Amino acid sequence: MKNDLKEVKEYYNEMHFNDEIANRIKEGVHLGIHRKKRSSIGKKIIYVIGAAAAAFGLFIGLAFLSPAVANVAAKVPFLKMIFESKPISEVITEALNKKGYKVDGVGAQYSHKKVFSVGLKGSAEYVKKVSPEVKKIVKDLLLTRDFDAYDVKVYSTEGRIVEPTPEEKRADEEFIKITEIVIGVLKSYGYKDIPPIGIDADHKTLDFSLPNTESKIDEIKQQVQSQLKANNYGTITVKVDVYNAKKRERENRWLPIISTIGEGTFGAKKYKVNGVGYTNRYAEYMEITISTTVSSSDSDYEEVVSDIKDTIQEFLTSKETKAIIKDDAYKVIITSKDKKETVISSN
């Protein structure tokens, strides 16, 4: 297996590695960009998102591997494969862009059924014309990871993105200036990873979070308020949410693990999963909940739960995962439609 993995890595380095990916891996940063509907000026909240999740990149775009390398990749456990791959949304976006389609957003959603949606720039007539080919590309890419639970929806984003008015543009510029002031103060106190910063213009409040190990919270708040006044922003109430530094550090380490579990079990039909969540509130352990659509009385209940258990245990006890979660205790709760629970515990 060691030689097999070496073969995959060599192919990956030759065919897919570039400076941008190298820097992301080196810095341990994965940045996500999500389009949001514009809010009204009065309720505007701007968040400056700090780096939160590590980026891993051994297998980049399984659909583009040679057959020989794909066979090697197939030997790697299911969730480990996903964990060491680019997010499927990135793979799909890159593949469609390479084909000349102008992608304006991709993502999975669940209401009554699981749907992987792809928004394209262009008229409704154009998108209707290219939809069959785009759906085929997306479905084929999803299947490279055994994500067979999704229907694919392709839609036009024409008219959905509303250009900001001059007034909104001015407001945006002001909000950006305010966040830059806050960032400057936080950096002066040694913060490199800037927390999310929220601004509520209606109530003239500003909020961000700091660890409970910070001994100068009041001083930082006063410095922010002073800098805002010095820049003619008047009196703005500054609120600081204090978080448990040890729990936050644990949560940051677990986020890519939880994301992988969610993406893998949610996307594969055989697991019958309709929700994955977690809580970091317990000091003793991290808790993950996996909700399924099977009832304990269903004929395939034991098989479905057993598949989920085996897959999760294989992933959480792997050498690579254990190096990240360290000695953290954890509890994974698999729930049936009728609320029967099956627990996987590190103890």
N, C-alpha and C positions, 0 to 999 in steps of 0.2 A: 504493500500500500504506500510505503514511503516513496518508493521509486515512481509509482503511479502519480502521486501528488506532485512530485518533482516535474514530471512530464507536463502536467496541466499548468503548473506555475511558469515553466519555461515558455509554453505556448502563449500564456497570458501576457508575460513580459514582452514577448516579441510582437504580439498583435494588438494589444489593448492598453498597454501601460503608457502614460504620458506624464508630463510634469505636474499638471493640475491634480491628477489622481495621487501622485506621489506626495504632493504637499498636503492633500487632505488626510492621507493616511498618517503622515508624519505628525501633523498637528492634532490628529484625533478629532477632527471636526466634521460634522455633517449638517449642512444648512438646508432647511426646507423653505420653499416659497409657496404661499397659498394665496390665490386670488380671493378677495373679499368684496362683497357689495359695499359701495360707499355709504357711510353713515352720514347723518345730518351733521352740520357744523357744530351745533350745540352739544351733541352727544359724542363728538369725535374722541376716540381714544387711540393713541399711537403706542405701539409696543416696539421697543428695540430688543430684538431677540438675540440673546447671547448664545454661544456655542454650547449645545447640550448633549449631543450624542456622538459617539465615536464612529468613524467611517472605516469600514473594512472592505478590502477589495481584492480577494484572490481570484474568484471567478467573475469576470465582467461580461455579462451578456451571453448566457449559455447557448442561445440560439445561433450564435456565430462561431461556436466551437467546431472543429473538425469532427467527423464521426468517431475517430479513434479517441480523441480527447473527451468527447461526450460520453463514451462508454466508461472511461475512467471516472468521470464526474459522477456517473450513475452509481458508483460504489460508495460514494460518500453519503452518510445519513441525511435524511430529508431536511430536517431543520438546520443542520450544520451547513448544508449546501446553500440554503436561503441566507443564513447568517453571514456567509462569506461571499455573498453576491451583491451586486448593485440592487437597490430597490427596483422592483419590477416596473414601477411607474417611470423610472429613469430609462430603463432599457427600452420600454415601449416608445417613450418620447423620442429617444435618439434614433430608433429604427424608422419611425414615421417621418421624422425630419430628414433623414437620409434619403427617403423616398420622395422628398419634395413636398410633403404635407406640412402645413403650418399649424402646429399643435398649440392650442391655447389653454390647455388644462386636461389632466387625466386624474382618475381616482376611483376607488371602490366605494360602493355604498350599499346599504342594506335597508330595505323596508319590508316588502312582502317577499322579495327575492333578491339574490345577490347580483349586482350589476356593476360592471366595470365601464365607466363612462369616459369618452374621449371627445373633447371639444376641439373643433377645427375652425380656423379663420376662413371666411368665405361665405358666399350666399347659401341659402337653404337649398337651392337647386343644385349647386355645385356639390355640397356635402351629401345630398341624396344620391348623386351620381357616383361618387367615390366610396360611399359607405360600404358596399359589399367587399371591396378589396381591403379597406382599412379594417373591417371586422375580422377578416381572415388573418391579416397580419397580427392583430392583437390576440386573437384566440390561439394562434400557433405559438406566440411568445408566452402566453399564460400557461400553455400545456408543457412548455419546456421545464416548468417547475411543478408540474402536476396540479396546477390551479384549474381544475375542471368545474368548479362550482359557479362560475360567473357567466351570465349573459353579457353581451357586449352592446353598448349603446353609443352611437356616433351622432353628434349634433352640431349645429352651426352656432357659433358664439356671436354672429353678426347682430348688432343691436343690443346685446346683453351687457356689454361693458360701456357704461356711460362716462363720457369725458367730463372731467371736473370743470365747474364753472370758474371764472376768474376769481370770484370770492373764495371758493373752496381751495383754489391753488394758493391764494395768499394765506389762508388759514393753515394749510399744510406746511408752508414755509415757516410760519411762526412756530408751529408745533415742533418742527425739526430743530429750530434754533433753541427752543426750550430743552429738548432732550440732549442737545449738544452741551448745554450748560451743566446739566445733571451729570452727564458722562464725564465731563472735565473734572467736576468735584470728586466723583467716585475714583477716577484714575489717580487723583492727587493723594488719595488714601490707600493706594496700592491695589485697587481692583482692576484686574486685566479682563476678566470675564464679566461683562456688564449685565446686570439682571434686567428682566423686562421692566419697562417704564411706562406707566399709564398716566394719561392726562385727561381730565374731565373739565372741559371749558365752561360748561354750565355752572358747575359748583366751585370753579377755581381751585381744584384739588389736583395733586400730583402724587403718585405712589410708586414705590419700588420695594424690593425686599432685600434684607441683609441677614447674615448669619448670627446666631445667638452668641457666637464667639467675638463679635465686634463690640469693643468697649466704648466706642465713640459715636454711638448712634445719634444722640442728641446734638453733638457737635456737627456731625455730617448734615443733619437736617437744617441746622442754623446756617451752615455754609451754603447750602443749596438756596435757601430763602434769601440770603444776602446777595448772592450772585444774580438771582432773578430780579431783585429790586434794583441792583446796580445796572441791569440791562433794561430797566423801565417796564418790567412786567408786573409791577405792583405786588400786592400781598397774595401769595398762593399758598394754600395749606399743604404742607408736605406730610405724607403719611408713610411710615415704614413698617412693612410686615416683617416680623422676626421669625426666622425658621430655624429648625434644629439642624445644625451643620452636619452632624454625623448621619442623620436620616437622609438629608439631601445628597450627600456624597454616595450613600448606598443606592438611592434612587437613580442617580445619574449613571451608575455602573449597570444597573438592572434594565434601564430603558431599552437599549438595543436588544437585550435578551427577550424582554416582554414583547417588543415590536415584532421580533422574528416569530415567536410563538403565535401571536395574533395573525400575522400575514400567512403563515404556513397552515395553521389549522382552519382558518376562516376560508382560505382559498381552495382547499381540497375537499371535494364533495364527500368523500368517505367518512370524514370526521363529523359531519353534520353539526358544525359549530355555528352559532349565530351571535356570539359575543365573547370578547375577552377583555377583562379589566383587572386592575390591581389596586391594592391599598398599601401605603407606606406608613400607616399610622401606628403600627405595632413596633415597639422597641426591640422585641425579641426575634421577629422574623418578618420577611417580605411575603405578602399574600397575593396570589394570582387566582382569579376566578375564570373558569371556562364554561360557558353556558352552551348547552346542546339542544337540539330539537327533538331528541328521542325521549320517550317515556320509559320508566323502569319496567313497564309491562310489555314493551315492544319486543318482538322476537330477536331483533338484532342489537338490543341494548348492550348486552355483555360484550359483544364483538366491537361495537363502536367505542365503548369506554376503554376496553382493553387496548385498542389501537392508539387511542389518545395517550393513555398512560405510558405505553411502551415508547412512543415517540417523544414525549416530554422527558421521561426519565433518561432516555438515551442522550438527549440534548443537554440536560442539566448536569449530567454526570460525566460529560466529555471533558477531556483535558483542557480544551480551549475555553469552554464555558466556565469551568471551575477556576481558571486563572483570573477571570473577570469578577465572578461573584464571591471569590475568596472563601472565607469560612462562614458566610452569611447563612443563617437558617432560613428556610422557606417552607411555605405550604401552598400547594396547588389544589384547588377545589374544583372538581368537575361536577356540574349540576345537570340533572335531567330536566325535562319539561315539567315533570311533576315534583320537582324540588328534591329528588334523591341525590345525596352527595357522595362522591368518591374522592378520597383525599390522598394526595401524594405528599409525603413529608420528608424533609432532609434528615430527620431524626430516626 
